[in-house]
Amino acid sequence: MARVLIIDDDNLFVKLMVHSLTQRGHEVEFALDGLAGSKAFAASRFDVVVCDIIMPEQEGVETIKAMRRQRPDIGIVAISGGLSLARATNIDVLHIAGQFGADVTLKKPFQLSELAAAVDKALSIDRSPKSASA
């Protein structure tokens, strides 16, 4: 299947996501903040990244932007439960993540089957360069 990197600061939720995706045949690694996620991303080759948006050390949008620049072909799933930020500022962080490179977004809490579907969708997107027609 695919190599997946999960970046999220909620250790228990990470364990659930790792277990679920591993059970579906994926090889999964994880990091507990954006900076550690960026280091893991640079050190190995992944097919898909699942990235939380609100995290310590390095925010998810910054992480996604950097990954998209480094690997335009990578599948990216942005996840967030940042409801307090949305209520306080009227900012939709998942929409912003989509503008900066996330292929799929999921609002927490979500079902693990929804995560699997999002990973599959991110994997299925054709990112190959389109040749110009003559």
N, CA, C and O atoms as CSV, one atom per row, in Angstrom:
chain,resi,resn,atom,element,x,y,z
A,1,MET,N,N,0.845,-1.185,0.000
A,1,MET,CA,C,0.000,0.000,0.000
A,1,MET,C,C,0.891,1.250,0.000
A,1,MET,O,O,1.807,1.360,-0.814
A,2,ALA,N,N,0.622,2.178,0.904
A,2,ALA,CA,C,1.323,3.462,0.872
A,2,ALA,C,C,2.139,3.685,2.143
A,2,ALA,O,O,1.889,3.084,3.188
A,3,ARG,N,N,3.126,4.575,2.011
A,3,ARG,CA,C,3.881,5.041,3.188
A,3,ARG,C,C,3.227,6.343,3.634
A,3,ARG,O,O,3.111,7.293,2.861
A,4,VAL,N,N,2.804,6.369,4.893
A,4,VAL,CA,C,2.043,7.501,5.428
A,4,VAL,C,C,2.798,8.103,6.610
A,4,VAL,O,O,3.294,7.383,7.477
A,5,LEU,N,N,2.878,9.427,6.631
A,5,LEU,CA,C,3.416,10.156,7.770
A,5,LEU,C,C,2.262,10.904,8.431
A,5,LEU,O,O,1.577,11.700,7.790
A,6,ILE,N,N,2.057,10.641,9.715
A,6,ILE,CA,C,1.037,11.347,10.489
A,6,ILE,C,C,1.738,12.356,11.387
A,6,ILE,O,O,2.678,12.014,12.105
A,7,ILE,N,N,1.272,13.604,11.342
A,7,ILE,CA,C,1.830,14.661,12.189
A,7,ILE,C,C,0.680,15.253,13.000
A,7,ILE,O,O,-0.197,15.925,12.457
A,8,ASP,N,N,0.698,14.994,14.298
A,8,ASP,CA,C,-0.368,15.473,15.185
A,8,ASP,C,C,0.172,15.473,16.608
A,8,ASP,O,O,0.926,14.575,16.984
A,9,ASP,N,N,-0.205,16.467,17.401
A,9,ASP,CA,C,0.306,16.572,18.760
A,9,ASP,C,C,-0.524,15.816,19.794
A,9,ASP,O,O,-0.184,15.838,20.977
A,10,ASP,N,N,-1.590,15.156,19.388
A,10,ASP,CA,C,-2.428,14.365,20.297
A,10,ASP,C,C,-1.970,12.906,20.230
A,10,ASP,O,O,-2.362,12.164,19.330
A,11,ASN,N,N,-1.135,12.504,21.194
A,11,ASN,CA,C,-0.497,11.194,21.177
A,11,ASN,C,C,-1.507,10.039,21.095
A,11,ASN,O,O,-1.293,9.091,20.339
A,12,LEU,N,N,-2.593,10.107,21.859
A,12,LEU,CA,C,-3.597,9.041,21.835
A,12,LEU,C,C,-4.267,8.961,20.468
A,12,LEU,O,O,-4.459,7.868,19.934
A,13,PHE,N,N,-4.618,10.093,19.906
A,13,PHE,CA,C,-5.258,10.109,18.591
A,13,PHE,C,C,-4.306,9.599,17.520
A,13,PHE,O,O,-4.721,8.893,16.602
A,14,VAL,N,N,-3.028,9.956,17.635
A,14,VAL,CA,C,-2.013,9.456,16.699
A,14,VAL,C,C,-1.977,7.932,16.742
A,14,VAL,O,O,-1.947,7.279,15.698
A,15,LYS,N,N,-1.980,7.366,17.947
A,15,LYS,CA,C,-1.947,5.898,18.080
A,15,LYS,C,C,-3.142,5.254,17.393
A,15,LYS,O,O,-3.006,4.225,16.730
A,16,LEU,N,N,-4.324,5.867,17.554
A,16,LEU,CA,C,-5.524,5.340,16.887
A,16,LEU,C,C,-5.388,5.399,15.363
A,16,LEU,O,O,-5.721,4.442,14.664
A,17,MET,N,N,-4.894,6.535,14.858
A,17,MET,CA,C,-4.739,6.681,13.411
A,17,MET,C,C,-3.692,5.714,12.869
A,17,MET,O,O,-3.897,5.099,11.822
A,18,VAL,N,N,-2.573,5.579,13.576
A,18,VAL,CA,C,-1.519,4.652,13.149
A,18,VAL,C,C,-2.078,3.235,13.096
A,18,VAL,O,O,-1.891,2.526,12.108
A,19,HIS,N,N,-2.758,2.828,14.152
A,19,HIS,CA,C,-3.318,1.470,14.195
A,19,HIS,C,C,-4.302,1.241,13.050
A,19,HIS,O,O,-4.248,0.216,12.369
A,20,SER,N,N,-5.198,2.199,12.846
A,20,SER,CA,C,-6.209,2.060,11.801
A,20,SER,C,C,-5.583,1.943,10.414
A,20,SER,O,O,-5.950,1.059,9.640
A,21,LEU,N,N,-4.643,2.826,10.098
A,21,LEU,CA,C,-4.037,2.802,8.765
A,21,LEU,C,C,-3.116,1.593,8.582
A,21,LEU,O,O,-3.007,1.062,7.476
A,22,THR,N,N,-2.456,1.156,9.656
A,22,THR,CA,C,-1.625,-0.045,9.587
A,22,THR,C,C,-2.496,-1.267,9.313
A,22,THR,O,O,-2.121,-2.136,8.525
A,23,GLN,N,N,-3.640,-1.333,9.950
A,23,GLN,CA,C,-4.575,-2.438,9.728
A,23,GLN,C,C,-5.063,-2.486,8.279
A,23,GLN,O,O,-5.457,-3.543,7.788
A,24,ARG,N,N,-5.037,-1.357,7.611
A,24,ARG,CA,C,-5.465,-1.282,6.211
A,24,ARG,C,C,-4.308,-1.511,5.246
A,24,ARG,O,O,-4.465,-1.359,4.034
A,25,GLY,N,N,-3.129,-1.881,5.792
A,25,GLY,CA,C,-2.006,-2.261,4.954
A,25,GLY,C,C,-0.980,-1.175,4.687
A,25,GLY,O,O,-0.016,-1.406,3.958
A,26,HIS,N,N,-1.167,0.008,5.264
A,26,HIS,CA,C,-0.209,1.092,5.060
A,26,HIS,C,C,0.969,0.965,6.017
A,26,HIS,O,O,0.836,0.425,7.115
A,27,GLU,N,N,2.124,1.468,5.587
A,27,GLU,CA,C,3.282,1.594,6.467
A,27,GLU,C,C,3.226,3.010,7.025
A,27,GLU,O,O,3.231,3.978,6.264
A,28,VAL,N,N,3.173,3.136,8.352
A,28,VAL,CA,C,2.895,4.429,8.964
A,28,VAL,C,C,3.996,4.833,9.946
A,28,VAL,O,O,4.426,4.037,10.780
A,29,GLU,N,N,4.442,6.085,9.829
A,29,GLU,CA,C,5.319,6.717,10.810
A,29,GLU,C,C,4.581,7.939,11.332
A,29,GLU,O,O,3.619,8.404,10.720
A,30,PHE,N,N,5.039,8.459,12.476
A,30,PHE,CA,C,4.372,9.633,13.029
A,30,PHE,C,C,5.358,10.582,13.684
A,30,PHE,O,O,6.482,10.215,14.026
A,31,ALA,N,N,4.900,11.814,13.848
A,31,ALA,CA,C,5.632,12.849,14.568
A,31,ALA,C,C,4.610,13.629,15.386
A,31,ALA,O,O,3.453,13.759,14.989
A,32,LEU,N,N,5.052,14.151,16.539
A,32,LEU,CA,C,4.123,14.799,17.459
A,32,LEU,C,C,4.118,16.320,17.388
A,32,LEU,O,O,3.490,16.970,18.223
A,33,ASP,N,N,4.806,16.899,16.409
A,33,ASP,CA,C,4.692,18.335,16.142
A,33,ASP,C,C,5.186,18.603,14.729
A,33,ASP,O,O,5.777,17.730,14.095
A,34,GLY,N,N,4.943,19.804,14.243
A,34,GLY,CA,C,5.281,20.139,12.865
A,34,GLY,C,C,6.762,20.103,12.563
A,34,GLY,O,O,7.164,19.689,11.476
A,35,LEU,N,N,7.576,20.530,13.509
A,35,LEU,CA,C,9.020,20.535,13.297
A,35,LEU,C,C,9.553,19.101,13.184
A,35,LEU,O,O,10.332,18.795,12.281
A,36,ALA,N,N,9.133,18.230,14.098
A,36,ALA,CA,C,9.535,16.822,14.028
A,36,ALA,C,C,8.990,16.175,12.755
A,36,ALA,O,O,9.652,15.331,12.152
A,37,GLY,N,N,7.787,16.569,12.351
A,37,GLY,CA,C,7.206,16.055,11.118
A,37,GLY,C,C,8.010,16.459,9.899
A,37,GLY,O,O,8.223,15.655,8.993
A,38,SER,N,N,8.455,17.708,9.877
A,38,SER,CA,C,9.284,18.176,8.763
A,38,SER,C,C,10.595,17.409,8.690
A,38,SER,O,O,11.063,17.079,7.601
A,39,LYS,N,N,11.187,17.125,9.840
A,39,LYS,CA,C,12.432,16.347,9.873
A,39,LYS,C,C,12.204,14.923,9.372
A,39,LYS,O,O,13.007,14.403,8.598
A,40,ALA,N,N,11.123,14.296,9.806
A,40,ALA,CA,C,10.799,12.939,9.346
A,40,ALA,C,C,10.548,12.929,7.835
A,40,ALA,O,O,10.967,12.011,7.131
A,41,PHE,N,N,9.857,13.964,7.352
A,41,PHE,CA,C,9.550,14.089,5.926
A,41,PHE,C,C,10.828,14.199,5.104
A,41,PHE,O,O,10.943,13.599,4.035
A,42,ALA,N,N,11.791,14.973,5.611
A,42,ALA,CA,C,13.061,15.162,4.902
A,42,ALA,C,C,13.918,13.897,4.928
A,42,ALA,O,O,14.727,13.673,4.028
A,43,ALA,N,N,13.740,13.077,5.953
A,43,ALA,CA,C,14.590,11.897,6.138
A,43,ALA,C,C,14.106,10.657,5.395
A,43,ALA,O,O,14.864,9.700,5.239
A,44,SER,N,N,12.862,10.659,4.936
A,44,SER,CA,C,12.311,9.460,4.316
A,44,SER,C,C,11.321,9.843,3.223
A,44,SER,O,O,10.922,11.002,3.119
A,45,ARG,N,N,10.935,8.892,2.428
A,45,ARG,CA,C,10.002,9.127,1.317
A,45,ARG,C,C,8.617,8.612,1.706
A,45,ARG,O,O,8.457,7.444,2.063
A,46,PHE,N,N,7.635,9.479,1.636
A,46,PHE,CA,C,6.254,9.130,1.961
A,46,PHE,C,C,5.366,9.383,0.751
A,46,PHE,O,O,5.684,10.199,-0.115
A,47,ASP,N,N,4.249,8.667,0.709
A,47,ASP,CA,C,3.252,8.859,-0.345
A,47,ASP,C,C,2.178,9.854,0.075
A,47,ASP,O,O,1.637,10.595,-0.746
A,48,VAL,N,N,1.881,9.852,1.384
A,48,VAL,CA,C,0.822,10.702,1.921
A,48,VAL,C,C,1.250,11.224,3.291
A,48,VAL,O,O,1.897,10.520,4.067
A,49,VAL,N,N,0.875,12.474,3.569
A,49,VAL,CA,C,1.054,13.059,4.891
A,49,VAL,C,C,-0.321,13.432,5.432
A,49,VAL,O,O,-1.127,14.049,4.735
A,50,VAL,N,N,-0.580,13.051,6.678
A,50,VAL,CA,C,-1.772,13.478,7.403
A,50,VAL,C,C,-1.270,14.476,8.439
A,50,VAL,O,O,-0.500,14.113,9.328
A,51,CYS,N,N,-1.700,15.729,8.329
A,51,CYS,CA,C,-1.109,16.791,9.156
A,51,CYS,C,C,-2.176,17.589,9.896
A,51,CYS,O,O,-3.090,18.146,9.288
A,52,ASP,N,N,-2.040,17.633,11.217
A,52,ASP,CA,C,-2.881,18.494,12.030
A,52,ASP,C,C,-2.499,19.953,11.750
A,52,ASP,O,O,-1.380,20.227,11.317
A,53,ILE,N,N,-3.405,20.868,11.992
A,53,ILE,CA,C,-3.138,22.270,11.704
A,53,ILE,C,C,-2.647,23.026,12.936
A,53,ILE,O,O,-1.676,23.777,12.844
A,54,ILE,N,N,-3.289,22.846,14.074
A,54,ILE,CA,C,-2.924,23.566,15.285
A,54,ILE,C,C,-1.983,22.679,16.102
A,54,ILE,O,O,-2.414,21.710,16.728
A,55,MET,N,N,-0.677,23.028,16.087
A,55,MET,CA,C,0.343,22.229,16.782
A,55,MET,C,C,1.429,23.135,17.335
A,55,MET,O,O,1.599,24.269,16.887
A,56,PRO,N,N,2.167,22.618,18.320
A,56,PRO,CA,C,3.322,23.371,18.816
A,56,PRO,C,C,4.506,23.272,17.853
A,56,PRO,O,O,4.502,22.473,16.916
A,57,GLU,N,N,5.500,24.089,18.105
A,57,GLU,CA,C,6.769,24.094,17.368
A,57,GLU,C,C,6.646,24.639,15.946
A,57,GLU,O,O,7.383,25.551,15.571
A,58,GLN,N,N,5.733,24.096,15.157
A,58,GLN,CA,C,5.539,24.556,13.779
A,58,GLN,C,C,4.109,24.219,13.382
A,58,GLN,O,O,3.717,23.053,13.408
A,59,GLU,N,N,3.338,25.215,13.020
A,59,GLU,CA,C,1.933,25.024,12.656
A,59,GLU,C,C,1.786,24.157,11.409
A,59,GLU,O,O,2.705,24.049,10.597
A,60,GLY,N,N,0.629,23.550,11.276
A,60,GLY,CA,C,0.363,22.657,10.161
A,60,GLY,C,C,0.381,23.325,8.802
A,60,GLY,O,O,0.880,22.740,7.841
A,61,VAL,N,N,-0.154,24.544,8.693
A,61,VAL,CA,C,-0.166,25.218,7.390
A,61,VAL,C,C,1.262,25.468,6.918
A,61,VAL,O,O,1.575,25.261,5.745
A,62,GLU,N,N,2.121,25.907,7.817
A,62,GLU,CA,C,3.524,26.119,7.472
A,62,GLU,C,C,4.177,24.799,7.037
A,62,GLU,O,O,4.943,24.758,6.074
A,63,THR,N,N,3.863,23.742,7.755
A,63,THR,CA,C,4.394,22.412,7.439
A,63,THR,C,C,3.917,21.955,6.067
A,63,THR,O,O,4.708,21.456,5.266
A,64,ILE,N,N,2.635,22.122,5.795
A,64,ILE,CA,C,2.052,21.717,4.510
A,64,ILE,C,C,2.677,22.510,3.363
A,64,ILE,O,O,3.031,21.935,2.334
A,65,LYS,N,N,2.812,23.817,3.534
A,65,LYS,CA,C,3.411,24.648,2.479
A,65,LYS,C,C,4.816,24.171,2.141
A,65,LYS,O,O,5.171,24.058,0.968
A,66,ALA,N,N,5.609,23.893,3.155
A,66,ALA,CA,C,6.984,23.448,2.930
A,66,ALA,C,C,7.022,22.089,2.234
A,66,ALA,O,O,7.826,21.873,1.327
A,67,MET,N,N,6.160,21.187,2.657
A,67,MET,CA,C,6.129,19.852,2.045
A,67,MET,C,C,5.679,19.916,0.593
A,67,MET,O,O,6.219,19.215,-0.263
A,68,ARG,N,N,4.692,20.757,0.319
A,68,ARG,CA,C,4.191,20.891,-1.048
A,68,ARG,C,C,5.281,21.462,-1.961
A,68,ARG,O,O,5.408,21.045,-3.112
A,69,ARG,N,N,6.069,22.419,-1.448
A,69,ARG,CA,C,7.178,22.966,-2.231
A,69,ARG,C,C,8.234,21.902,-2.513
A,69,ARG,O,O,8.746,21.808,-3.628
A,70,GLN,N,N,8.557,21.103,-1.502
A,70,GLN,CA,C,9.593,20.085,-1.650
A,70,GLN,C,C,9.146,18.923,-2.525
A,70,GLN,O,O,9.931,18.388,-3.309
A,71,ARG,N,N,7.883,18.535,-2.388
A,71,ARG,CA,C,7.373,17.374,-3.111
A,71,ARG,C,C,5.976,17.675,-3.662
A,71,ARG,O,O,4.981,17.357,-3.010
A,72,PRO,N,N,5.886,18.271,-4.832
A,72,PRO,CA,C,4.569,18.596,-5.391
A,72,PRO,C,C,3.690,17.363,-5.612
A,72,PRO,O,O,2.472,17.483,-5.736
A,73,ASP,N,N,4.305,16.181,-5.662
A,73,ASP,CA,C,3.553,14.958,-5.933
A,73,ASP,C,C,2.972,14.304,-4.680
A,73,ASP,O,O,2.228,13.330,-4.796
A,74,ILE,N,N,3.290,14.810,-3.485
A,74,ILE,CA,C,2.853,14.175,-2.246
A,74,ILE,C,C,1.360,14.396,-2.013
A,74,ILE,O,O,0.834,15.471,-2.299
A,75,GLY,N,N,0.684,13.380,-1.495
A,75,GLY,CA,C,-0.704,13.529,-1.080
A,75,GLY,C,C,-0.739,14.122,0.321
A,75,GLY,O,O,0.009,13.691,1.198
A,76,ILE,N,N,-1.594,15.098,0.534
A,76,ILE,CA,C,-1.661,15.740,1.845
A,76,ILE,C,C,-3.108,15.807,2.324
A,76,ILE,O,O,-3.999,16.294,1.628
A,77,VAL,N,N,-3.306,15.296,3.550
A,77,VAL,CA,C,-4.591,15.371,4.229
A,77,VAL,C,C,-4.410,16.272,5.437
A,77,VAL,O,O,-3.593,15.977,6.310
A,78,ALA,N,N,-5.161,17.367,5.502
A,78,ALA,CA,C,-5.120,18.276,6.653
A,78,ALA,C,C,-6.265,17.927,7.588
A,78,ALA,O,O,-7.399,17.713,7.158
A,79,ILE,N,N,-5.943,17.874,8.894
A,79,ILE,CA,C,-6.967,17.592,9.897
A,79,ILE,C,C,-6.913,18.676,10.964
A,79,ILE,O,O,-5.845,19.213,11.259
A,80,SER,N,N,-8.072,18.998,11.544
A,80,SER,CA,C,-8.070,19.982,12.623
A,80,SER,C,C,-9.365,19.927,13.402
A,80,SER,O,O,-10.446,19.684,12.865
A,81,GLY,N,N,-9.209,20.163,14.685
A,81,GLY,CA,C,-10.349,20.349,15.562
A,81,GLY,C,C,-10.328,21.756,16.125
A,81,GLY,O,O,-10.895,22.007,17.189
A,82,GLY,N,N,-9.684,22.674,15.431
A,82,GLY,CA,C,-9.462,24.042,15.887
A,82,GLY,C,C,-10.717,24.878,15.956
A,82,GLY,O,O,-10.757,25.988,15.426
A,83,LEU,N,N,-11.742,24.357,16.605
A,83,LEU,CA,C,-13.011,25.089,16.682
A,83,LEU,C,C,-12.888,26.367,17.489
A,83,LEU,O,O,-13.528,27.366,17.161
A,84,SER,N,N,-12.071,26.357,18.546
A,84,SER,CA,C,-11.956,27.579,19.353
A,84,SER,C,C,-11.352,28.713,18.533
A,84,SER,O,O,-11.770,29.863,18.668
A,85,LEU,N,N,-10.391,28.406,17.698
A,85,LEU,CA,C,-9.804,29.422,16.823
A,85,LEU,C,C,-10.846,29.925,15.829
A,85,LEU,O,O,-10.956,31.129,15.595
A,86,ALA,N,N,-11.608,29.005,15.246
A,86,ALA,CA,C,-12.627,29.392,14.270
A,86,ALA,C,C,-13.694,30.280,14.920
A,86,ALA,O,O,-14.123,31.273,14.333
A,87,ARG,N,N,-14.118,29.916,16.132
A,87,ARG,CA,C,-15.137,30.722,16.818
A,87,ARG,C,C,-14.592,32.097,17.187
A,87,ARG,O,O,-15.283,33.104,17.028
A,88,ALA,N,N,-13.359,32.142,17.679
A,88,ALA,CA,C,-12.793,33.403,18.169
A,88,ALA,C,C,-12.424,34.354,17.032
A,88,ALA,O,O,-12.519,35.571,17.186
A,89,THR,N,N,-12.005,33.807,15.894
A,89,THR,CA,C,-11.483,34.663,14.832
A,89,THR,C,C,-12.267,34.567,13.526
A,89,THR,O,O,-12.033,35.347,12.603
A,90,ASN,N,N,-13.185,33.625,13.446
A,90,ASN,CA,C,-13.945,33.374,12.227
A,90,ASN,C,C,-13.033,32.935,11.078
A,90,ASN,O,O,-13.321,33.206,9.912
A,91,ILE,N,N,-11.942,32.262,11.410
A,91,ILE,CA,C,-11.003,31.746,10.418
A,91,ILE,C,C,-11.203,30.240,10.268
A,91,ILE,O,O,-11.183,29.507,11.257
A,92,ASP,N,N,-11.392,29.788,9.060
A,92,ASP,CA,C,-11.526,28.361,8.778
A,92,ASP,C,C,-10.140,27.817,8.423
A,92,ASP,O,O,-9.691,27.929,7.282
A,93,VAL,N,N,-9.471,27.229,9.414
A,93,VAL,CA,C,-8.090,26.786,9.211
A,93,VAL,C,C,-7.993,25.668,8.171
A,93,VAL,O,O,-6.978,25.559,7.483
A,94,LEU,N,N,-9.019,24.847,8.047
A,94,LEU,CA,C,-8.976,23.785,7.037
A,94,LEU,C,C,-9.082,24.367,5.630
A,94,LEU,O,O,-8.442,23.867,4.705
A,95,HIS,N,N,-9.868,25.396,5.463
A,95,HIS,CA,C,-9.953,26.061,4.157
A,95,HIS,C,C,-8.596,26.657,3.782
A,95,HIS,O,O,-8.149,26.545,2.641
A,96,ILE,N,N,-7.955,27.286,4.753
A,96,ILE,CA,C,-6.627,27.855,4.523
A,96,ILE,C,C,-5.636,26.749,4.164
A,96,ILE,O,O,-4.823,26.915,3.255
A,97,ALA,N,N,-5.701,25.627,4.873
A,97,ALA,CA,C,-4.805,24.501,4.573
A,97,ALA,C,C,-5.008,24.031,3.133
A,97,ALA,O,O,-4.041,23.694,2.450
A,98,GLY,N,N,-6.244,24.006,2.676
A,98,GLY,CA,C,-6.528,23.637,1.288
A,98,GLY,C,C,-5.918,24.608,0.304
A,98,GLY,O,O,-5.426,24.203,-0.749
A,99,GLN,N,N,-5.945,25.883,0.635
A,99,GLN,CA,C,-5.349,26.895,-0.236
A,99,GLN,C,C,-3.831,26.773,-0.313
A,99,GLN,O,O,-3.224,27.175,-1.305
A,100,PHE,N,N,-3.221,26.223,0.725
A,100,PHE,CA,C,-1.772,26.113,0.760
A,100,PHE,C,C,-1.255,24.710,0.447
A,100,PHE,O,O,-0.079,24.422,0.672
A,101,GLY,N,N,-2.115,23.839,-0.066
A,101,GLY,CA,C,-1.596,22.585,-0.567
A,101,GLY,C,C,-2.244,21.303,-0.101
A,101,GLY,O,O,-1.929,20.241,-0.639
A,102,ALA,N,N,-3.131,21.348,0.873
A,102,ALA,CA,C,-3.797,20.116,1.294
A,102,ALA,C,C,-4.772,19.661,0.207
A,102,ALA,O,O,-5.534,20.460,-0.338
A,103,ASP,N,N,-4.732,18.365,-0.097
A,103,ASP,CA,C,-5.643,17.798,-1.100
A,103,ASP,C,C,-7.014,17.517,-0.512
A,103,ASP,O,O,-8.036,17.675,-1.179
A,104,VAL,N,N,-7.020,17.099,0.746
A,104,VAL,CA,C,-8.243,16.684,1.429
A,104,VAL,C,C,-8.195,17.276,2.833
A,104,VAL,O,O,-7.122,17.368,3.429
A,105,THR,N,N,-9.349,17.680,3.367
A,105,THR,CA,C,-9.408,18.179,4.738
A,105,THR,C,C,-10.454,17.398,5.529
A,105,THR,O,O,-11.490,16.994,5.000
A,106,LEU,N,N,-10.154,17.199,6.809
A,106,LEU,CA,C,-11.080,16.514,7.713
A,106,LEU,C,C,-11.181,17.296,9.014
A,106,LEU,O,O,-10.168,17.665,9.609
A,107,LYS,N,N,-12.396,17.543,9.445
A,107,LYS,CA,C,-12.643,18.228,10.708
A,107,LYS,C,C,-12.751,17.184,11.818
A,107,LYS,O,O,-13.524,16.231,11.713
A,108,LYS,N,N,-11.966,17.374,12.882
A,108,LYS,CA,C,-12.042,16.488,14.048
A,108,LYS,C,C,-13.291,16.826,14.840
A,108,LYS,O,O,-13.685,17.991,14.879
A,109,PRO,N,N,-13.915,15.874,15.459
A,109,PRO,CA,C,-13.608,14.443,15.404
A,109,PRO,C,C,-14.148,13.827,14.118
A,109,PRO,O,O,-15.164,14.268,13.581
A,110,PHE,N,N,-13.463,12.816,13.641
A,110,PHE,CA,C,-13.920,12.090,12.463
A,110,PHE,C,C,-13.791,10.599,12.730
A,110,PHE,O,O,-13.085,10.169,13.642
A,111,GLN,N,N,-14.484,9.829,11.918
A,111,GLN,CA,C,-14.395,8.375,12.018
A,111,GLN,C,C,-13.103,7.917,11.351
A,111,GLN,O,O,-12.650,8.534,10.386
A,112,LEU,N,N,-12.513,6.848,11.855
A,112,LEU,CA,C,-11.285,6.340,11.252
A,112,LEU,C,C,-11.510,5.873,9.814
A,112,LEU,O,O,-10.584,5.883,9.002
A,113,SER,N,N,-12.727,5.468,9.504
A,113,SER,CA,C,-13.043,5.107,8.115
A,113,SER,C,C,-12.978,6.342,7.216
A,113,SER,O,O,-12.627,6.229,6.042
A,114,GLU,N,N,-13.312,7.517,7.753
A,114,GLU,CA,C,-13.202,8.759,6.993
A,114,GLU,C,C,-11.741,9.107,6.732
A,114,GLU,O,O,-11.400,9.617,5.665
A,115,LEU,N,N,-10.883,8.830,7.705
A,115,LEU,CA,C,-9.446,9.049,7.518
A,115,LEU,C,C,-8.928,8.142,6.409
A,115,LEU,O,O,-8.180,8.586,5.538
A,116,ALA,N,N,-9.322,6.879,6.440
A,116,ALA,CA,C,-8.878,5.934,5.403
A,116,ALA,C,C,-9.333,6.404,4.024
A,116,ALA,O,O,-8.570,6.338,3.060
A,117,ALA,N,N,-10.571,6.877,3.928
A,117,ALA,CA,C,-11.090,7.372,2.643
A,117,ALA,C,C,-10.328,8.616,2.191
A,117,ALA,O,O,-10.065,8.784,1.000
A,118,ALA,N,N,-9.976,9.485,3.132
A,118,ALA,CA,C,-9.222,10.698,2.794
A,118,ALA,C,C,-7.824,10.343,2.294
A,118,ALA,O,O,-7.342,10.939,1.331
A,119,VAL,N,N,-7.171,9.378,2.938
A,119,VAL,CA,C,-5.848,8.920,2.498
A,119,VAL,C,C,-5.956,8.333,1.098
A,119,VAL,O,O,-5.134,8.632,0.232
A,120,ASP,N,N,-6.964,7.501,0.874
A,120,ASP,CA,C,-7.161,6.908,-0.459
A,120,ASP,C,C,-7.388,7.995,-1.513
A,120,ASP,O,O,-6.851,7.918,-2.618
A,121,LYS,N,N,-8.181,8.996,-1.165
A,121,LYS,CA,C,-8.448,10.084,-2.113
A,121,LYS,C,C,-7.165,10.851,-2.425
A,121,LYS,O,O,-6.894,11.161,-3.585
A,122,ALA,N,N,-6.372,11.161,-1.391
A,122,ALA,CA,C,-5.119,11.892,-1.607
A,122,ALA,C,C,-4.161,11.074,-2.468
A,122,ALA,O,O,-3.417,11.636,-3.272
A,123,LEU,N,N,-4.174,9.765,-2.306
A,123,LEU,CA,C,-3.321,8.891,-3.112
A,123,LEU,C,C,-3.770,8.845,-4.570
A,123,LEU,O,O,-2.947,8.668,-5.469
A,124,SER,N,N,-5.054,9.001,-4.803
A,124,SER,CA,C,-5.590,8.830,-6.162
A,124,SER,C,C,-5.482,10.073,-7.038
A,124,SER,O,O,-5.740,10.001,-8.240
A,125,ILE,N,N,-5.107,11.208,-6.460
A,125,ILE,CA,C,-5.029,12.444,-7.231
A,125,ILE,C,C,-3.818,12.394,-8.154
A,125,ILE,O,O,-2.704,12.094,-7.725
A,126,ASP,N,N,-4.057,12.693,-9.431
A,126,ASP,CA,C,-2.980,12.722,-10.417
A,126,ASP,C,C,-2.290,14.077,-10.360
A,126,ASP,O,O,-2.880,15.099,-10.712
A,127,ARG,N,N,-1.037,14.079,-9.912
A,127,ARG,CA,C,-0.274,15.311,-9.800
A,127,ARG,C,C,0.812,15.400,-10.861
A,127,ARG,O,O,1.687,16.262,-10.779
A,128,SER,N,N,0.766,14.519,-11.859
A,128,SER,CA,C,1.795,14.551,-12.884
A,128,SER,C,C,1.659,15.831,-13.702
A,128,SER,O,O,0.552,16.310,-13.946
A,129,PRO,N,N,2.803,16.380,-14.123
A,129,PRO,CA,C,2.753,17.615,-14.916
A,129,PRO,C,C,2.003,17.374,-16.223
A,129,PRO,O,O,2.221,16.372,-16.905
A,130,LYS,N,N,1.138,18.288,-16.552
A,130,LYS,CA,C,0.374,18.180,-17.800
A,130,LYS,C,C,1.200,18.765,-18.931
A,130,LYS,O,O,1.742,19.864,-18.820
A,131,SER,N,N,1.287,18.023,-20.007
A,131,SER,CA,C,2.036,18.545,-21.150
A,131,SER,C,C,1.162,19.539,-21.913
A,131,SER,O,O,-0.048,19.353,-22.044
A,132,ALA,N,N,1.784,20.570,-22.399
A,132,ALA,CA,C,1.070,21.589,-23.151
A,132,ALA,C,C,0.638,21.021,-24.501
A,132,ALA,O,O,1.408,20.328,-25.167
A,133,SER,N,N,-0.587,21.317,-24.893
A,133,SER,CA,C,-1.054,20.814,-26.183
A,133,SER,C,C,-0.531,21.722,-27.301
A,133,SER,O,O,-0.379,22.931,-27.129
A,134,ALA,N,N,-0.267,21.110,-28.425
A,134,ALA,CA,C,0.324,21.866,-29.554
A,134,ALA,C,C,-0.724,22.588,-30.345
A,134,ALA,O,O,-0.402,23.266,-31.321
